[in-house]
Amino acid sequence: MENVESEEDVSHMNPIRNPSRMNPKLVIVMGATGAGKSRLAIDLASHFPVEIINADSMQVYNGLDILTNKVPLHEQKGVPHHLLGTVSPKVEFTSKDFRDSAIPIIDEILSRNHLPIIVGGTNYYIQALVSPFLLDELMEDMDESCVNSSLGEKQSDYKCESGSDGSTTSYNRLKELDPDAANRIHPNDYRKVNQYLSLYERSGVLPSKLFKGKASEKWGRVDNSRHDCCFICVDASLPVLDKYVEQRVDCMINAGLLSEVYDIYNVNADYTRGIRQAIGVREFEDFLKSYLSNAETSYHHIEDRNYESSRPVPTNMDGEMLKESMRAILDSDDCQHKVLLNEAIDKLKANTKRLVRRQKRRLNRLQTIFGWNLHYVDATEALLGDFDVSWPRHVVEPSVNIIKSFLWEDASSMPNSDNLNSMQIQSAVDLRDLWTQYVCEACGHRVLRGAHEWEQHKQGRGHRKRILHLKKKSQNLCFIQHQSSS
């Protein structure tokens, strides 16, 4: 007699999509720029039936493939990639947009009995996907009487600004309106500044008031997530990542980065929206302005000039000639433009390194403050030594073991699976002082937001060295004053 398994029996054998579980399984690969997130996700396809959903806020846009470091088609190894280069570069793709786009894609992947893997360094995208609380939905959950009782029927007259200087104007308005909320975010975080102003305009309630109490407790946590999430964080030491960033920028220049930034350049562009926010666009502005201004003078004999806005590029043919000439500047004797171009490249490297540090701090915050159970895999040795040998052994194999344990729920064999104990969680909750601004005078009046960030800063090597230097300087001054008076 033929042994036929029922659909229910088969579903219980499938750890990815099991109807008996309320929350489907989801793997999220995080990490700083250059650590190897995309490479790992693709390599995992050799062990699991995976499909990848991009969660990088710049890679979602169509265009700037080199600058945003999108995985080329030939390196995807046939693994399906979603939300990679699919969004118009002119629109603003928010965390809410990402979540609303990603959820149906996840459902489709699960319906194929495949494992969805979210890959990206944009934490607020991932938070929007896995957290039960999202800023844009707060008003839907609030009682109408609660909203009106706070500030009556008063509505804000503030309108969100756009344009190159709009973010500064909007931030000043927010600071005047709600200093507590303004202290919590960076002045250049255009998206969040306008989000706060828009929230106040709709509700008449101060953003800082909305984020206190139960809303603050819910935000960022994954306890009640719609998915059962496994977080893998690809990590590497900062010196190794810094070296990799410099090498990658040089490779991007050789691969045609200058042509990409040339094509997107526009003197009247808004650098606070869409793909123009990407690191590497604004850095080349001074160089391109000087270079194209000089090119406009050189090509004055061309009568038919079809400008895109105020961009001084005559025709497609001349544009290609200008690109070719621009690429040759680094090897030429054109001192003026060569200096500007080298400065732009150095800015790109420096700003990318700063991004790496911000990403690592934010990942640490997700673990310490919000209790995310991040499973770290160290790619330092792979990036330093024989990649083909070290990468499978030190990154891929531990990740495979983590996912196997996650899928079959054998938590005891999962590496790095120690959750925060109750005391650590309580300590993390105590550190969630999100609304206090600290200023470190010793470090050039650097602004820190929140007690956790302030404590981390005080423990930093640079801060301690400056404090020691100031103490020695003070002691020397006291000694001199004592000698003078004696």
C-alpha positions as CSV (number, residue, x, y, z in Angstrom):
1,M,0.0,0.0,0.0
2,E,1.4,3.4,-1.0
3,N,2.4,5.6,1.9
4,V,0.7,9.0,1.3
5,E,1.5,11.9,3.7
6,S,-1.3,14.4,4.3
7,E,-0.7,18.1,3.6
8,E,-0.8,18.7,7.4
9,D,1.9,16.2,8.0
10,V,4.1,17.7,5.3
11,S,3.6,21.2,6.7
12,H,4.8,20.1,10.1
13,M,8.0,18.8,8.6
14,N,8.6,22.2,7.0
15,P,10.1,24.5,9.6
16,I,9.8,27.6,7.4
17,R,6.0,27.7,6.9
18,N,4.1,25.8,9.5
19,P,0.4,26.6,9.9
20,S,0.5,25.5,13.5
21,R,2.7,28.5,14.3
22,M,1.2,31.9,14.5
23,N,4.4,33.8,13.4
24,P,6.3,32.7,10.2
25,K,10.0,32.4,10.3
26,L,12.2,35.2,9.0
27,V,16.0,35.6,8.9
28,I,17.4,39.1,9.0
29,V,21.1,39.7,8.0
30,M,22.4,43.0,9.4
31,G,25.8,44.7,9.8
32,A,27.9,47.7,8.9
33,T,28.8,48.7,5.3
34,G,31.5,46.5,3.9
35,A,31.0,43.6,6.4
36,G,29.6,41.2,3.7
37,K,25.9,41.1,4.4
38,S,24.8,40.6,0.7
39,R,27.6,38.0,0.1
40,L,26.5,36.0,3.1
41,A,22.8,36.0,2.1
42,I,23.6,34.7,-1.4
43,D,25.9,32.0,0.1
44,L,23.1,30.9,2.4
45,A,21.2,29.8,-0.8
46,S,23.5,26.8,-1.0
47,H,22.0,25.6,2.3
48,F,18.4,26.8,2.3
49,P,15.7,27.7,-0.3
50,V,16.1,31.4,0.2
51,E,14.8,34.6,-1.4
52,I,16.4,37.9,-0.5
53,I,14.6,41.2,0.3
54,N,16.8,44.3,0.2
55,A,16.5,46.6,3.2
56,D,19.1,49.2,2.2
57,S,17.4,52.6,1.9
58,M,19.6,53.6,-1.1
59,Q,19.7,50.3,-2.9
60,V,15.9,50.3,-3.2
61,Y,16.2,53.1,-5.7
62,N,16.7,52.6,-9.4
63,G,20.1,54.0,-10.5
64,L,23.6,54.7,-9.0
65,D,24.3,50.9,-9.0
66,I,28.0,51.4,-8.5
67,L,27.7,54.1,-5.8
68,T,25.1,52.3,-3.8
69,N,27.0,49.0,-4.3
70,K,24.1,46.9,-5.6
71,V,24.9,43.3,-6.2
72,P,25.3,42.8,-9.9
73,L,23.0,40.3,-11.6
74,H,25.9,37.9,-12.4
75,E,26.9,37.8,-8.7
76,Q,23.4,37.1,-7.5
77,K,23.9,33.4,-8.5
78,G,20.3,33.0,-9.5
79,V,19.0,33.9,-6.0
80,P,15.8,36.0,-6.3
81,H,16.3,39.5,-5.1
82,H,13.3,41.8,-4.2
83,L,13.2,45.6,-3.7
84,L,16.6,46.0,-5.3
85,G,16.6,49.0,-7.6
86,T,12.8,49.0,-8.1
87,V,11.8,52.4,-6.7
88,S,11.9,55.7,-8.6
89,P,14.9,57.8,-7.6
90,K,12.7,60.9,-7.3
91,V,10.3,59.7,-4.6
92,E,10.8,59.3,-0.9
93,F,10.6,55.7,0.1
94,T,9.9,55.7,3.9
95,S,10.2,53.0,6.4
96,K,6.4,52.6,6.2
97,D,6.6,52.2,2.5
98,F,9.3,49.5,3.0
99,R,7.2,47.6,5.5
100,D,4.1,47.8,3.4
101,S,6.0,46.6,0.3
102,A,8.0,43.9,2.2
103,I,5.1,42.1,4.0
104,P,3.3,40.9,0.9
105,I,6.6,39.9,-0.7
106,I,7.4,37.9,2.5
107,D,4.0,36.2,2.3
108,E,4.6,35.2,-1.4
109,I,8.0,33.8,-0.5
110,L,6.6,31.8,2.3
111,S,3.8,30.5,0.0
112,R,6.6,29.0,-2.1
113,N,8.0,27.3,1.0
114,H,11.1,29.4,0.7
115,L,12.9,31.2,3.5
116,P,12.8,35.1,3.3
117,I,16.1,36.8,4.2
118,I,16.0,40.5,4.8
119,V,19.4,42.1,4.1
120,G,20.4,45.6,4.8
121,G,22.1,48.2,7.0
122,T,19.1,50.5,7.3
123,N,17.9,49.8,10.8
124,Y,14.8,51.9,10.7
125,Y,13.5,49.8,7.7
126,I,14.0,46.6,9.7
127,Q,12.5,48.1,12.8
128,A,9.4,49.2,10.8
129,L,9.1,45.6,9.6
130,V,9.5,43.7,12.8
131,S,8.3,46.1,15.5
132,P,4.6,46.3,16.3
133,F,4.8,50.1,16.6
134,L,5.4,52.6,13.8
135,L,5.3,56.4,14.0
136,D,2.9,56.8,11.1
137,E,0.4,54.5,12.7
138,L,0.4,56.0,16.1
139,M,-2.5,58.3,15.4
140,E,-4.7,55.3,14.3
141,D,-4.2,53.6,17.6
142,M,-4.8,56.7,19.8
143,D,-8.1,57.6,21.2
144,E,-9.5,60.8,19.5
145,S,-10.4,62.3,22.8
146,C,-6.8,61.8,24.1
147,V,-5.5,63.7,21.1
148,N,-7.8,66.6,21.4
149,S,-7.5,66.9,25.2
150,S,-3.8,67.5,25.0
151,L,-3.9,70.7,22.9
152,G,-7.6,71.2,22.2
153,E,-8.5,71.7,18.6
154,K,-5.3,73.7,17.9
155,Q,-3.6,72.7,14.6
156,S,-0.1,73.7,13.5
157,D,0.5,76.2,10.7
158,Y,3.9,74.7,10.0
159,K,4.5,73.3,6.5
160,C,7.3,71.0,5.8
161,E,10.1,72.5,3.8
162,S,11.9,71.0,0.8
163,G,15.0,72.0,-1.1
164,S,18.6,72.2,-0.3
165,D,18.2,74.4,2.8
166,G,14.7,73.2,3.8
167,S,16.0,70.7,6.3
168,T,17.7,73.5,8.3
169,T,14.5,75.6,8.3
170,S,12.3,72.6,9.3
171,Y,14.7,71.6,12.1
172,N,14.6,75.2,13.5
173,R,10.9,75.1,13.4
174,L,10.8,71.8,15.2
175,K,13.3,73.1,17.8
176,E,11.1,76.1,18.5
177,L,8.0,74.0,18.7
178,D,9.2,71.0,20.6
179,P,12.8,71.2,21.9
180,D,12.6,67.7,23.4
181,A,11.8,66.1,20.1
182,A,14.4,68.2,18.3
183,N,17.1,67.1,20.8
184,R,16.4,63.5,20.0
185,I,17.2,63.6,16.3
186,H,20.0,64.9,14.2
187,P,19.4,68.3,12.5
188,N,20.2,66.7,9.1
189,D,17.7,63.9,9.5
190,Y,15.3,65.5,7.0
191,R,12.9,62.6,6.9
192,K,12.3,62.4,10.6
193,V,12.2,66.2,11.1
194,N,9.4,66.6,8.6
195,Q,7.7,63.5,9.9
196,Y,7.6,65.0,13.4
197,L,6.3,68.3,12.0
198,S,3.7,66.5,9.9
199,L,2.6,64.5,12.9
200,Y,2.1,67.7,14.9
201,E,0.2,69.3,12.0
202,R,-2.2,66.5,11.8
203,S,-2.8,65.9,15.5
204,G,-1.9,69.1,17.4
205,V,0.1,66.9,19.8
206,L,3.8,67.4,20.5
207,P,5.8,64.5,19.2
208,S,7.7,64.2,22.4
209,K,4.5,63.8,24.3
210,L,3.4,61.0,22.0
211,F,6.6,59.1,22.4
212,K,6.4,58.9,26.2
213,G,4.5,56.2,28.1
214,K,3.2,53.1,26.4
215,A,4.3,54.3,22.9
216,S,7.9,54.6,24.1
217,E,7.7,51.2,25.6
218,K,6.5,49.6,22.4
219,W,8.8,51.3,19.9
220,G,11.7,49.3,18.6
221,R,10.9,46.1,20.5
222,V,10.3,42.8,18.8
223,D,8.4,41.0,21.5
224,N,5.1,41.1,19.7
225,S,6.4,41.0,16.2
226,R,4.3,39.5,13.4
227,H,7.3,37.4,12.5
228,D,9.5,35.0,14.3
229,C,12.9,36.6,13.6
230,C,16.4,35.4,13.6
231,F,19.0,38.2,13.6
232,I,22.4,37.6,12.2
233,C,24.9,40.4,12.4
234,V,28.0,40.3,10.2
235,D,30.7,42.1,12.1
236,A,34.4,43.1,11.6
237,S,36.9,45.2,13.4
238,L,36.9,48.9,12.5
239,P,40.5,49.1,11.2
240,V,39.7,46.2,8.8
241,L,36.4,47.9,7.7
242,D,38.2,51.2,7.2
243,K,40.7,49.6,5.0
244,Y,38.0,47.8,3.0
245,V,36.0,51.0,2.6
246,E,39.1,52.8,1.1
247,Q,39.7,49.9,-1.3
248,R,36.1,49.7,-2.3
249,V,35.8,53.4,-3.1
250,D,38.9,53.1,-5.3
251,C,37.3,50.1,-7.1
252,M,34.1,52.1,-7.5
253,I,36.0,55.0,-9.1
254,N,37.6,52.5,-11.5
255,A,34.2,50.9,-12.3
256,G,32.6,54.2,-13.4
257,L,31.4,56.0,-10.3
258,L,32.3,59.4,-11.7
259,S,30.0,58.8,-14.7
260,E,27.1,58.0,-12.3
261,V,27.5,61.2,-10.2
262,Y,27.9,63.2,-13.4
263,D,24.6,61.9,-14.7
264,I,22.7,62.7,-11.5
265,Y,24.4,66.1,-10.9
266,N,22.2,69.2,-10.9
267,V,23.0,72.5,-9.3
268,N,19.4,73.0,-8.2
269,A,18.9,69.5,-6.9
270,D,17.3,68.6,-3.5
271,Y,19.9,66.4,-1.7
272,T,17.5,65.6,1.1
273,R,15.1,63.3,-0.9
274,G,15.3,60.1,-2.8
275,I,18.5,58.6,-4.1
276,R,20.4,61.9,-3.9
277,Q,20.7,61.3,-0.1
278,A,23.2,58.6,-0.9
279,I,26.8,59.1,0.4
280,G,28.9,59.9,-2.6
281,V,26.5,62.3,-4.4
282,R,27.0,65.6,-2.4
283,E,30.7,64.9,-2.0
284,F,31.4,65.5,-5.7
285,E,29.4,68.7,-5.9
286,D,32.3,71.2,-5.7
287,F,34.3,69.3,-8.2
288,L,31.5,68.9,-10.8
289,K,30.5,72.5,-10.4
290,S,34.0,73.7,-11.2
291,Y,34.6,71.1,-13.9
292,L,31.3,71.6,-15.8
293,S,31.7,75.4,-15.5
294,N,35.0,75.1,-17.2
295,A,33.5,72.7,-19.8
296,E,30.7,75.2,-20.6
297,T,33.3,77.8,-21.5
298,S,35.3,75.3,-23.6
299,Y,32.2,74.3,-25.5
300,H,30.9,77.8,-26.2
301,H,30.9,77.1,-29.9
302,I,28.0,74.7,-29.7
303,E,24.9,76.6,-30.5
304,D,22.2,74.2,-29.5
305,R,22.4,73.7,-25.8
306,N,19.7,71.6,-24.2
307,Y,20.2,72.1,-20.5
308,E,18.7,69.9,-17.9
309,S,17.6,72.6,-15.5
310,S,20.8,74.7,-15.1
311,R,23.2,71.9,-15.8
312,P,25.8,73.0,-18.4
313,V,25.9,69.8,-20.5
314,P,25.1,70.5,-24.2
315,T,24.4,67.1,-25.9
316,N,24.7,63.4,-25.2
317,M,27.8,63.2,-27.4
318,D,29.5,66.0,-25.6
319,G,28.4,64.5,-22.3
320,E,30.2,61.2,-23.1
321,M,33.3,63.2,-24.1
322,L,33.1,65.1,-20.8
323,K,32.8,61.9,-18.9
324,E,35.9,60.4,-20.6
325,S,37.8,63.6,-20.0
326,M,36.7,63.6,-16.3
327,R,37.9,60.0,-15.8
328,A,41.4,61.0,-17.1
329,I,41.8,63.9,-14.6
330,L,43.4,61.7,-11.9
331,D,46.2,60.8,-14.2
332,S,46.5,64.2,-15.8
333,D,48.4,67.5,-15.0
334,D,45.1,69.4,-14.4
335,C,46.1,70.6,-11.0
336,Q,42.9,72.5,-10.2
337,H,40.4,69.8,-11.0
338,K,42.7,67.0,-9.8
339,V,42.9,68.6,-6.3
340,L,39.1,69.0,-6.2
341,L,38.5,65.4,-7.4
342,N,40.9,63.9,-4.9
343,E,39.2,66.0,-2.1
344,A,35.8,64.6,-3.2
345,I,37.1,61.0,-3.1
346,D,38.6,61.6,0.3
347,K,35.3,63.0,1.6
348,L,33.5,59.9,0.2
349,K,35.9,57.6,2.1
350,A,35.7,59.6,5.3
351,N,31.9,59.9,5.3
352,T,31.5,56.2,4.6
353,K,33.8,55.4,7.5
354,R,31.6,57.6,9.7
355,L,28.5,55.7,8.4
356,V,30.2,52.4,9.5
357,R,30.6,53.7,13.0
358,R,27.0,55.0,13.2
359,Q,25.8,51.6,12.0
360,K,27.8,49.7,14.6
361,R,26.5,52.0,17.4
362,R,22.9,51.6,16.2
363,L,23.3,47.8,16.2
364,N,24.7,47.8,19.7
365,R,21.7,50.0,20.7
366,L,19.2,47.6,19.2
367,Q,20.7,44.8,21.4
368,T,21.3,46.8,24.6
369,I,18.3,49.1,24.7
370,F,15.6,47.2,22.8
371,G,16.6,43.7,23.7
372,W,17.2,42.4,20.1
373,N,18.9,39.0,20.2
374,L,21.7,39.6,17.6
375,H,23.9,36.6,16.7
376,Y,27.2,38.0,15.7
377,V,29.5,36.3,13.1
378,D,33.0,37.8,12.8
379,A,34.2,38.4,9.3
380,T,37.5,40.1,10.4
381,E,39.8,37.2,9.5
382,A,38.0,36.6,6.2
383,L,38.5,40.2,5.2
384,L,42.1,40.2,6.3
385,G,43.4,36.8,5.0
386,D,42.6,34.1,2.5
387,F,38.9,35.0,1.8
388,D,38.0,31.9,-0.1
389,V,39.1,29.7,2.9
390,S,38.2,31.9,5.9
391,W,34.8,33.2,4.7
392,P,33.0,29.8,4.5
393,R,34.6,28.7,7.8
394,H,34.2,31.8,9.9
395,V,31.1,33.4,8.5
396,V,29.0,31.1,6.4
397,E,29.2,27.9,8.5
398,P,28.3,29.6,11.9
399,S,25.4,31.4,10.1
400,V,24.1,28.1,8.7
401,N,24.2,26.6,12.2
402,I,22.4,29.5,13.7
403,I,19.6,29.3,11.1
404,K,19.3,25.5,11.4
405,S,18.9,25.9,15.2
406,F,16.4,28.7,14.6
407,L,14.3,26.7,12.1
408,W,14.2,23.6,14.2
409,E,14.0,25.5,17.5
410,D,17.0,23.8,19.0
411,A,18.0,26.9,20.9
412,S,20.5,25.0,23.2
413,S,22.8,24.4,20.2
414,M,22.5,27.9,18.8
415,P,25.8,29.9,19.0
416,N,25.6,33.3,20.8
417,S,22.0,32.5,21.8
418,D,22.2,33.8,25.4
419,N,19.4,36.3,25.8
420,L,19.6,39.3,28.1
421,N,18.6,38.2,31.6
422,S,15.9,40.1,33.5
423,M,18.4,42.4,35.2
424,Q,20.1,43.3,31.9
425,I,16.7,44.0,30.4
426,Q,15.7,46.2,33.3
427,S,19.1,48.0,33.0
428,A,18.5,48.6,29.3
429,V,15.0,50.0,30.1
430,D,16.5,52.3,32.6
431,L,18.9,53.6,30.0
432,R,16.1,54.5,27.6
433,D,16.4,58.1,28.4
434,L,15.7,59.1,24.8
435,W,14.8,62.8,25.4
436,T,17.8,64.3,27.2
437,Q,20.5,66.1,25.3
438,Y,24.1,66.0,26.7
439,V,26.9,68.3,25.6
440,C,30.5,67.3,26.0
441,E,32.6,70.5,26.3
442,A,35.9,68.5,26.4
443,C,35.1,67.1,22.9
444,G,34.4,70.4,21.2
445,H,30.8,70.7,22.5
446,R,29.8,67.5,20.9
447,V,26.0,66.8,21.3
448,L,24.9,63.3,22.6
449,R,21.3,62.3,22.6
450,G,20.1,60.0,25.4
451,A,21.8,58.6,28.5
452,H,23.0,55.4,26.7
453,E,24.8,57.4,24.0
454,W,26.3,59.7,26.6
455,E,27.6,56.8,28.7
456,Q,29.1,55.2,25.7
457,H,30.8,58.4,24.7
458,K,32.3,58.9,28.2
459,Q,33.8,55.4,28.0
460,G,35.4,56.1,24.6
461,R,39.1,56.3,24.3
462,G,39.1,59.7,22.6
463,H,37.0,61.3,25.3
464,R,39.1,59.8,28.1
465,K,42.3,61.1,26.4
466,R,40.9,64.6,26.1
467,I,39.8,64.6,29.8
468,L,43.3,63.5,30.8
469,H,44.9,66.2,28.7
470,L,42.6,68.9,30.2
471,K,43.5,67.7,33.8
472,K,47.2,67.9,33.0
473,K,46.7,71.3,31.5
474,S,44.8,72.5,34.6
475,Q,47.4,71.1,36.9
476,N,50.2,72.9,35.0
477,L,48.3,76.1,35.1
478,C,47.8,75.8,38.8
479,F,51.5,75.1,39.3
480,I,52.5,78.2,37.2
481,Q,50.0,80.4,39.2
482,H,51.5,79.0,42.4
483,Q,55.1,79.8,41.3
484,S,54.1,83.3,40.2
485,S,52.5,84.1,43.6
486,S,55.4,82.7,45.7
